[in-house]
Amino acid sequence: MKALRIPVALAVLVLAARLEAGTQGRVTGKVTDSSGAGVEGVSITVTTSAIKNFKVTVKTDKNGQYGLIVNDATLKYHMKFEKEGFNPSDREEKFSTGDVKVVDEKLLKPSEAPAPRGAAPAAAAAPSTTDLAAKAYNDAVDLLNAGDKNGAIKKFEEAVGKNPDLPQGWQALATLAYDRKDWAKTLEYGQKATDLDPSMTNIYLMMSEAANKAGDKKAAAEWQKKYGEANPDSPEILYNKGIDAYNKKNLKEAEQFLSKAAEVKPEFALAHFWLGMTEFTLNKKAAAREHLEKYLQLEPNGSEAPTAKELLPLVK
C-alpha cells in the first residue's frame, strides 16, 4: 500500500488548483474479496481513542473503492471493515498530514479460514494495480517537483491508466492542462476528478476560467456558481459580489464585500481600486485615497491606473 505524495510544484501552477495540506488527512483504498474483486457496500468505521464520540463511517462503491477525510491526521485511528457474509476486519492506522494514504483491505468469508500456524509462507503477492498507480503518481510528483512537466504528465497519465478511479491523478492532469492552455483537456480531466471526489472544490474556479476561455459561457457560469457555493468567503467571490452591488448602486453593500475581499487578500489590486471608487462615491475621501493609492502601488501600469491617477487629486 503506497501513499500518494502531494506535488509541490503543482501548487504554483494555478492558484485555484492549490493542493491543501495542513493537519487534515485524506485516505482512499479498495476492499476486495479473496479473489481480488472489489466488494460493494462494505461499512468502514473510523474511530480514535483521542477524541471521545468521534466516528466517521463510509461505504465502498460498486468497485469496492472508498475515500474519507479526517481533520487531524496526527492522531492514531482504528479502522473497522464490515459487511454481512464476510468476517469483519480491524486495523490501526496513522495517517499523514501531507499525503493521500492508500489503505486497502481484503475480507474473507467464514468458510475461507486463514492458513494454519506453521504453514509454509505464501509467495509474495504481485503489486496491485492500486499500488502501481500510486507508484506512477509519486514518480510524477518527483518529476513535477524537479521541473519536468512533460515527464510528469506521462506518469500521471500512467497512474490514471492503471487506476481510473484516482481523483488526485485527474486533478493533476487538469491543472497541467490548464497550465498549457488546453481548455478542453482541463475541463475533461477536471470533470473526472470532481466526479470521483466532490470534495475537490478548490478546482472549481479553474474550471470556470477554462470554460470561459473555451467559449462556453454557460458552463463557466455553472462552475463559478459551484465555486461560490463551496467557497463563499473567498476573495474572488466577495469581489464579484461587491462589483455586482456597485453596478446596482448598492454602495454600502459593495463597500462591505470589497472591504472583505481586500482584507482577505491584501494584494488583490482590483478590489482596492473598486473599493476606492465606492468610497469616492460615498464621499469618504480618506478611505478612497488609501485604496486608490494601494491599487497604484500594486499595479502602477494596470488597466485602471489612469482613472486612479485622475481621481487622486480630488480626494486630497
C-alpha positions as a Markdown table, in Angstrom:
| # | Residue | x | y | z |
|---|---|---|---|---|
| 1 | Met | 0.0 | 0.0 | 0.0 |
| 2 | Lys | 1.6 | 3.2 | -1.1 |
| 3 | Ala | 0.8 | 6.7 | 0.0 |
| 4 | Leu | 0.3 | 9.5 | -2.6 |
| 5 | Arg | 2.6 | 12.4 | -2.1 |
| 6 | Ile | 1.4 | 16.0 | -2.6 |
| 7 | Pro | 3.1 | 17.6 | -5.6 |
| 8 | Val | 4.8 | 20.8 | -4.5 |
| 9 | Ala | 5.3 | 22.3 | -8.0 |
| 10 | Leu | 1.7 | 21.7 | -8.9 |
| 11 | Ala | 0.6 | 24.3 | -6.3 |
| 12 | Val | 2.4 | 27.1 | -8.1 |
| 13 | Leu | 0.9 | 26.5 | -11.5 |
| 14 | Val | -2.7 | 27.6 | -10.8 |
| 15 | Leu | -3.9 | 29.3 | -7.6 |
| 16 | Ala | -7.3 | 27.8 | -8.0 |
| 17 | Ala | -5.9 | 24.2 | -8.0 |
| 18 | Arg | -3.8 | 24.6 | -4.9 |
| 19 | Leu | -3.5 | 21.2 | -3.1 |
| 20 | Glu | -4.2 | 21.7 | 0.6 |
| 21 | Ala | -2.1 | 20.1 | 3.3 |
| 22 | Gly | -2.2 | 21.2 | 6.9 |
| 23 | Thr | -3.2 | 18.7 | 9.5 |
| 24 | Gln | -6.1 | 17.3 | 7.5 |
| 25 | Gly | -5.6 | 13.7 | 6.2 |
| 26 | Arg | -7.2 | 12.1 | 3.2 |
| 27 | Val | -7.5 | 8.3 | 2.9 |
| 28 | Thr | -8.5 | 6.2 | -0.1 |
| 29 | Gly | -8.5 | 2.5 | -0.8 |
| 30 | Lys | -10.2 | -0.6 | -2.1 |
| 31 | Val | -11.8 | -3.5 | -0.3 |
| 32 | Thr | -11.6 | -6.8 | -2.1 |
| 33 | Asp | -12.6 | -10.4 | -1.5 |
| 34 | Ser | -10.4 | -13.5 | -1.7 |
| 35 | Ser | -10.5 | -13.4 | -5.5 |
| 36 | Gly | -9.4 | -9.8 | -5.7 |
| 37 | Ala | -12.7 | -8.5 | -6.8 |
| 38 | Gly | -14.0 | -5.3 | -5.3 |
| 39 | Val | -16.7 | -5.6 | -2.6 |
| 40 | Glu | -19.5 | -3.1 | -2.7 |
| 41 | Gly | -21.3 | -1.8 | 0.4 |
| 42 | Val | -18.5 | -2.5 | 3.0 |
| 43 | Ser | -19.1 | -0.3 | 6.0 |
| 44 | Ile | -15.8 | 1.3 | 7.1 |
| 45 | Thr | -15.9 | 2.9 | 10.6 |
| 46 | Val | -13.1 | 5.1 | 11.8 |
| 47 | Thr | -12.7 | 6.0 | 15.5 |
| 48 | Thr | -9.9 | 7.3 | 17.7 |
| 49 | Ser | -9.4 | 7.0 | 21.4 |
| 50 | Ala | -8.0 | 10.5 | 21.4 |
| 51 | Ile | -11.4 | 12.1 | 20.7 |
| 52 | Lys | -14.5 | 10.9 | 22.7 |
| 53 | Asn | -17.5 | 10.1 | 20.5 |
| 54 | Phe | -15.5 | 10.6 | 17.2 |
| 55 | Lys | -16.7 | 8.4 | 14.5 |
| 56 | Val | -16.6 | 8.5 | 10.7 |
| 57 | Thr | -18.4 | 5.9 | 8.6 |
| 58 | Val | -18.3 | 5.5 | 4.8 |
| 59 | Lys | -19.2 | 2.7 | 2.4 |
| 60 | Thr | -17.4 | 1.3 | -0.6 |
| 61 | Asp | -18.8 | 1.9 | -4.1 |
| 62 | Lys | -19.7 | -0.7 | -6.7 |
| 63 | Asn | -15.9 | -1.2 | -7.4 |
| 64 | Gly | -15.0 | -1.6 | -3.7 |
| 65 | Gln | -13.4 | 1.9 | -3.6 |
| 66 | Tyr | -13.8 | 4.3 | -0.7 |
| 67 | Gly | -12.4 | 7.6 | 0.4 |
| 68 | Leu | -12.6 | 9.7 | 3.6 |
| 69 | Ile | -11.1 | 12.7 | 5.3 |
| 70 | Val | -10.1 | 13.3 | 8.9 |
| 71 | Asn | -9.4 | 16.7 | 10.3 |
| 72 | Asp | -6.4 | 15.8 | 12.4 |
| 73 | Ala | -4.1 | 13.3 | 10.7 |
| 74 | Thr | -1.6 | 13.5 | 13.7 |
| 75 | Leu | -3.8 | 11.1 | 15.7 |
| 76 | Lys | -3.9 | 7.3 | 15.6 |
| 77 | Tyr | -7.1 | 5.8 | 14.2 |
| 78 | His | -8.9 | 2.5 | 14.4 |
| 79 | Met | -10.5 | 1.3 | 11.2 |
| 80 | Lys | -13.1 | -1.5 | 11.1 |
| 81 | Phe | -14.3 | -3.1 | 7.9 |
| 82 | Glu | -17.7 | -4.9 | 8.0 |
| 83 | Lys | -20.2 | -6.5 | 5.6 |
| 84 | Glu | -22.7 | -9.2 | 6.1 |
| 85 | Gly | -21.4 | -12.5 | 4.7 |
| 86 | Phe | -17.7 | -11.6 | 5.5 |
| 87 | Asn | -15.6 | -11.8 | 8.6 |
| 88 | Pro | -15.0 | -8.3 | 10.0 |
| 89 | Ser | -11.5 | -6.9 | 9.9 |
| 90 | Asp | -9.8 | -4.3 | 12.1 |
| 91 | Arg | -6.6 | -2.3 | 11.8 |
| 92 | Glu | -4.8 | 0.6 | 13.5 |
| 93 | Glu | -3.6 | 3.3 | 11.1 |
| 94 | Lys | -1.6 | 6.6 | 11.4 |
| 95 | Phe | -2.5 | 8.9 | 8.5 |
| 96 | Ser | -0.3 | 11.5 | 7.0 |
| 97 | Thr | -0.7 | 15.3 | 7.1 |
| 98 | Gly | 0.9 | 15.7 | 3.6 |
| 99 | Asp | 0.0 | 12.6 | 1.7 |
| 100 | Val | -3.1 | 10.9 | 0.5 |
| 101 | Lys | -2.8 | 7.5 | 2.1 |
| 102 | Val | -4.0 | 4.3 | 0.4 |
| 103 | Val | -5.4 | 1.7 | 2.8 |
| 104 | Asp | -6.6 | -1.4 | 1.0 |
| 105 | Glu | -8.3 | -4.3 | 2.8 |
| 106 | Lys | -9.2 | -7.9 | 2.0 |
| 107 | Leu | -12.3 | -9.5 | 3.5 |
| 108 | Leu | -12.7 | -13.3 | 3.9 |
| 109 | Lys | -15.9 | -15.3 | 4.1 |
| 110 | Pro | -16.4 | -17.5 | 7.2 |
| 111 | Ser | -15.6 | -20.6 | 5.1 |
| 112 | Glu | -12.3 | -19.1 | 4.0 |
| 113 | Ala | -10.2 | -19.7 | 7.1 |
| 114 | Pro | -6.7 | -18.2 | 7.1 |
| 115 | Ala | -3.7 | -20.5 | 6.7 |
| 116 | Pro | -2.9 | -22.5 | 9.9 |
| 117 | Arg | 0.0 | -21.5 | 12.1 |
| 118 | Gly | 3.3 | -23.1 | 10.9 |
| 119 | Ala | 2.1 | -23.4 | 7.3 |
| 120 | Ala | 4.6 | -22.5 | 4.7 |
| 121 | Pro | 4.5 | -18.8 | 3.9 |
| 122 | Ala | 2.8 | -17.9 | 0.7 |
| 123 | Ala | 4.8 | -16.3 | -2.1 |
| 124 | Ala | 4.9 | -12.5 | -2.1 |
| 125 | Ala | 1.8 | -11.1 | -3.9 |
| 126 | Ala | 2.4 | -9.1 | -7.0 |
| 127 | Pro | 1.8 | -5.4 | -6.6 |
| 128 | Ser | -1.8 | -4.5 | -7.0 |
| 129 | Thr | -2.9 | -2.0 | -9.7 |
| 130 | Thr | -3.6 | 0.4 | -6.9 |
| 131 | Asp | 0.0 | 0.2 | -5.7 |
| 132 | Leu | 1.3 | 0.5 | -9.3 |
| 133 | Ala | -0.9 | 3.6 | -9.8 |
| 134 | Ala | 0.3 | 5.1 | -6.6 |
| 135 | Lys | 4.0 | 4.5 | -7.6 |
| 136 | Ala | 3.4 | 6.1 | -11.0 |
| 137 | Tyr | 1.7 | 9.1 | -9.3 |
| 138 | Asn | 4.6 | 9.5 | -6.9 |
| 139 | Asp | 7.1 | 9.3 | -9.7 |
| 140 | Ala | 5.1 | 12.0 | -11.5 |
| 141 | Val | 5.2 | 14.2 | -8.4 |
| 142 | Asp | 9.0 | 13.8 | -8.3 |
| 143 | Leu | 9.3 | 14.8 | -11.9 |
| 144 | Leu | 7.0 | 17.7 | -11.5 |
| 145 | Asn | 8.9 | 19.0 | -8.4 |
| 146 | Ala | 12.1 | 18.7 | -10.4 |
| 147 | Gly | 10.6 | 20.9 | -13.2 |
| 148 | Asp | 9.9 | 18.2 | -15.7 |
| 149 | Lys | 6.3 | 18.9 | -16.6 |
| 150 | Asn | 6.2 | 16.7 | -19.7 |
| 151 | Gly | 7.6 | 13.7 | -17.9 |
| 152 | Ala | 5.2 | 14.3 | -15.1 |
| 153 | Ile | 2.2 | 14.4 | -17.5 |
| 154 | Lys | 3.2 | 11.0 | -18.9 |
| 155 | Lys | 3.5 | 9.5 | -15.4 |
| 156 | Phe | 0.2 | 11.0 | -14.2 |
| 157 | Glu | -1.4 | 9.5 | -17.4 |
| 158 | Glu | 0.1 | 6.1 | -16.5 |
| 159 | Ala | -1.3 | 6.4 | -12.9 |
| 160 | Val | -4.9 | 7.1 | -14.1 |
| 161 | Gly | -4.4 | 4.4 | -16.7 |
| 162 | Lys | -3.7 | 1.8 | -14.0 |
| 163 | Asn | -6.3 | 3.2 | -11.7 |
| 164 | Pro | -9.0 | 5.3 | -13.4 |
| 165 | Asp | -10.6 | 6.0 | -10.0 |
| 166 | Leu | -7.7 | 8.1 | -8.8 |
| 167 | Pro | -9.1 | 11.6 | -8.5 |
| 168 | Gln | -5.7 | 13.1 | -7.5 |
| 169 | Gly | -4.2 | 11.9 | -10.8 |
| 170 | Trp | -7.1 | 13.5 | -12.8 |
| 171 | Gln | -6.7 | 16.7 | -10.8 |
| 172 | Ala | -3.0 | 17.0 | -11.5 |
| 173 | Leu | -3.6 | 16.4 | -15.2 |
| 174 | Ala | -6.3 | 19.0 | -15.2 |
| 175 | Thr | -4.0 | 21.6 | -13.6 |
| 176 | Leu | -1.2 | 20.8 | -16.0 |
| 177 | Ala | -3.6 | 21.1 | -19.0 |
| 178 | Tyr | -4.7 | 24.5 | -17.7 |
| 179 | Asp | -1.0 | 25.5 | -17.5 |
| 180 | Arg | -0.7 | 24.5 | -21.2 |
| 181 | Lys | -3.9 | 26.4 | -22.0 |
| 182 | Asp | -5.5 | 23.2 | -23.2 |
| 183 | Trp | -9.0 | 24.2 | -22.1 |
| 184 | Ala | -10.7 | 21.1 | -23.5 |
| 185 | Lys | -8.4 | 18.7 | -21.5 |
| 186 | Thr | -8.7 | 20.9 | -18.4 |
| 187 | Leu | -12.5 | 20.5 | -18.5 |
| 188 | Glu | -12.4 | 16.8 | -19.3 |
| 189 | Tyr | -9.9 | 15.9 | -16.6 |
| 190 | Gly | -11.3 | 18.3 | -14.0 |
| 191 | Gln | -14.8 | 16.8 | -14.5 |
| 192 | Lys | -13.4 | 13.3 | -13.9 |
| 193 | Ala | -11.6 | 14.5 | -10.7 |
| 194 | Thr | -14.7 | 16.1 | -9.2 |
| 195 | Asp | -17.0 | 13.2 | -10.2 |
| 196 | Leu | -14.7 | 10.9 | -8.3 |
| 197 | Asp | -14.1 | 13.2 | -5.4 |
| 198 | Pro | -16.7 | 16.0 | -5.0 |
| 199 | Ser | -14.6 | 17.5 | -2.1 |
| 200 | Met | -12.2 | 18.8 | -4.7 |
| 201 | Thr | -13.9 | 22.2 | -4.7 |
| 202 | Asn | -10.6 | 24.0 | -5.0 |
| 203 | Ile | -10.5 | 23.4 | -8.8 |
| 204 | Tyr | -14.0 | 24.9 | -9.4 |
| 205 | Leu | -12.6 | 28.4 | -10.2 |
| 206 | Met | -10.0 | 26.9 | -12.6 |
| 207 | Met | -12.8 | 25.0 | -14.3 |
| 208 | Ser | -14.8 | 28.2 | -14.6 |
| 209 | Glu | -11.9 | 30.0 | -16.2 |
| 210 | Ala | -11.2 | 27.2 | -18.6 |
| 211 | Ala | -14.8 | 27.0 | -19.7 |
| 212 | Asn | -14.8 | 30.8 | -20.2 |
| 213 | Lys | -11.6 | 30.5 | -22.3 |
| 214 | Ala | -13.2 | 27.7 | -24.3 |
| 215 | Gly | -16.2 | 30.0 | -25.1 |
| 216 | Asp | -18.7 | 28.0 | -23.0 |
| 217 | Lys | -20.2 | 30.9 | -21.0 |
| 218 | Lys | -23.0 | 28.6 | -19.6 |
| 219 | Ala | -20.5 | 26.1 | -18.2 |
| 220 | Ala | -18.3 | 28.9 | -16.9 |
| 221 | Ala | -21.2 | 30.4 | -15.0 |
| 222 | Glu | -22.2 | 26.9 | -13.6 |
| 223 | Trp | -18.6 | 26.3 | -12.3 |
| 224 | Gln | -18.4 | 29.8 | -11.0 |
| 225 | Lys | -21.7 | 29.2 | -9.1 |
| 226 | Lys | -20.4 | 25.9 | -7.7 |
| 227 | Tyr | -17.2 | 27.7 | -6.6 |
| 228 | Gly | -19.2 | 30.4 | -4.9 |
| 229 | Glu | -21.3 | 27.9 | -3.0 |
| 230 | Ala | -18.3 | 25.9 | -1.9 |
| 231 | Asn | -16.1 | 29.0 | -1.1 |
| 232 | Pro | -18.5 | 31.8 | 0.0 |
| 233 | Asp | -15.7 | 33.7 | 1.8 |
| 234 | Ser | -13.1 | 33.5 | -1.0 |
| 235 | Pro | -11.8 | 37.0 | -2.1 |
| 236 | Glu | -12.8 | 36.3 | -5.7 |
| 237 | Ile | -16.4 | 35.6 | -4.7 |
| 238 | Leu | -16.5 | 38.6 | -2.4 |
| 239 | Tyr | -15.1 | 40.8 | -5.1 |
| 240 | Asn | -17.7 | 39.6 | -7.6 |
| 241 | Lys | -20.5 | 40.3 | -5.1 |
| 242 | Gly | -19.0 | 43.7 | -4.5 |
| 243 | Ile | -18.9 | 44.6 | -8.2 |
| 244 | Asp | -22.5 | 43.3 | -8.6 |
| 245 | Ala | -23.6 | 45.5 | -5.7 |
| 246 | Tyr | -21.7 | 48.5 | -7.1 |
| 247 | Asn | -23.3 | 48.1 | -10.5 |
| 248 | Lys | -26.7 | 48.0 | -8.8 |
| 249 | Lys | -25.8 | 51.2 | -6.9 |
| 250 | Asn | -26.0 | 49.4 | -3.6 |
| 251 | Leu | -22.9 | 51.2 | -2.4 |
| 252 | Lys | -23.0 | 50.2 | 1.3 |
| 253 | Glu | -23.2 | 46.5 | 0.3 |
| 254 | Ala | -20.5 | 47.0 | -2.3 |
| 255 | Glu | -18.3 | 48.6 | 0.4 |
| 256 | Gln | -18.8 | 45.6 | 2.7 |
| 257 | Phe | -18.0 | 42.9 | 0.1 |
| 258 | Leu | -15.0 | 44.8 | -1.4 |
| 259 | Ser | -13.6 | 45.6 | 2.1 |
| 260 | Lys | -13.7 | 42.0 | 3.0 |
| 261 | Ala | -12.1 | 40.9 | -0.3 |
| 262 | Ala | -9.2 | 43.4 | 0.2 |
| 263 | Glu | -8.9 | 42.2 | 3.8 |
| 264 | Val | -8.7 | 38.5 | 3.0 |
| 265 | Lys | -6.4 | 39.2 | 0.0 |
| 266 | Pro | -4.4 | 42.4 | 0.6 |
| 267 | Glu | -2.6 | 42.0 | -2.8 |
| 268 | Phe | -5.9 | 42.0 | -4.7 |
| 269 | Ala | -5.4 | 45.2 | -6.7 |
| 270 | Leu | -8.8 | 45.4 | -8.4 |
| 271 | Ala | -10.5 | 45.0 | -5.0 |
| 272 | His | -8.7 | 48.1 | -3.8 |
| 273 | Phe | -9.5 | 50.1 | -6.9 |
| 274 | Trp | -13.2 | 49.4 | -6.8 |
| 275 | Leu | -13.3 | 49.9 | -3.1 |
| 276 | Gly | -11.6 | 53.3 | -3.7 |
| 277 | Met | -14.3 | 54.0 | -6.3 |
| 278 | Thr | -17.0 | 53.0 | -3.9 |
| 279 | Glu | -15.6 | 55.2 | -1.1 |
| 280 | Phe | -15.2 | 58.1 | -3.5 |
| 281 | Thr | -18.9 | 57.9 | -4.5 |
| 282 | Leu | -19.8 | 57.7 | -0.8 |
| 283 | Asn | -17.7 | 60.9 | -0.3 |
| 284 | Lys | -15.3 | 59.1 | 2.1 |
| 285 | Lys | -12.2 | 60.8 | 0.7 |
| 286 | Ala | -9.6 | 59.5 | 3.1 |
| 287 | Ala | -10.6 | 55.9 | 2.5 |
| 288 | Ala | -10.9 | 56.5 | -1.2 |
| 289 | Arg | -7.3 | 57.9 | -1.3 |
| 290 | Glu | -6.0 | 55.0 | 0.7 |
| 291 | His | -7.3 | 52.3 | -1.6 |
| 292 | Leu | -6.6 | 54.1 | -4.9 |
| 293 | Glu | -3.0 | 54.6 | -3.8 |
| 294 | Lys | -2.9 | 51.0 | -2.8 |
| 295 | Tyr | -4.1 | 50.0 | -6.3 |
| 296 | Leu | -1.4 | 52.1 | -7.9 |
| 297 | Gln | 1.2 | 50.6 | -5.6 |
| 298 | Leu | 0.2 | 47.1 | -6.6 |
| 299 | Glu | -0.4 | 47.8 | -10.3 |
| 300 | Pro | 1.2 | 51.1 | -11.4 |
| 301 | Asn | 0.5 | 50.3 | -15.0 |
| 302 | Gly | -2.8 | 48.5 | -14.5 |
| 303 | Ser | -5.8 | 49.0 | -16.7 |
| 304 | Glu | -7.4 | 51.3 | -14.1 |
| 305 | Ala | -4.3 | 53.3 | -13.3 |
| 306 | Pro | -5.3 | 56.3 | -15.5 |
| 307 | Thr | -8.6 | 56.6 | -13.6 |
| 308 | Ala | -7.0 | 56.2 | -10.2 |
| 309 | Lys | -4.4 | 58.9 | -11.0 |
| 310 | Glu | -7.2 | 61.2 | -12.3 |
| 311 | Leu | -9.2 | 60.8 | -9.1 |
| 312 | Leu | -6.4 | 61.1 | -6.5 |
| 313 | Pro | -6.2 | 64.9 | -6.7 |
| 314 | Leu | -9.9 | 65.1 | -5.9 |
| 315 | Val | -9.6 | 63.2 | -2.6 |
| 316 | Lys | -6.7 | 65.1 | -1.1 |
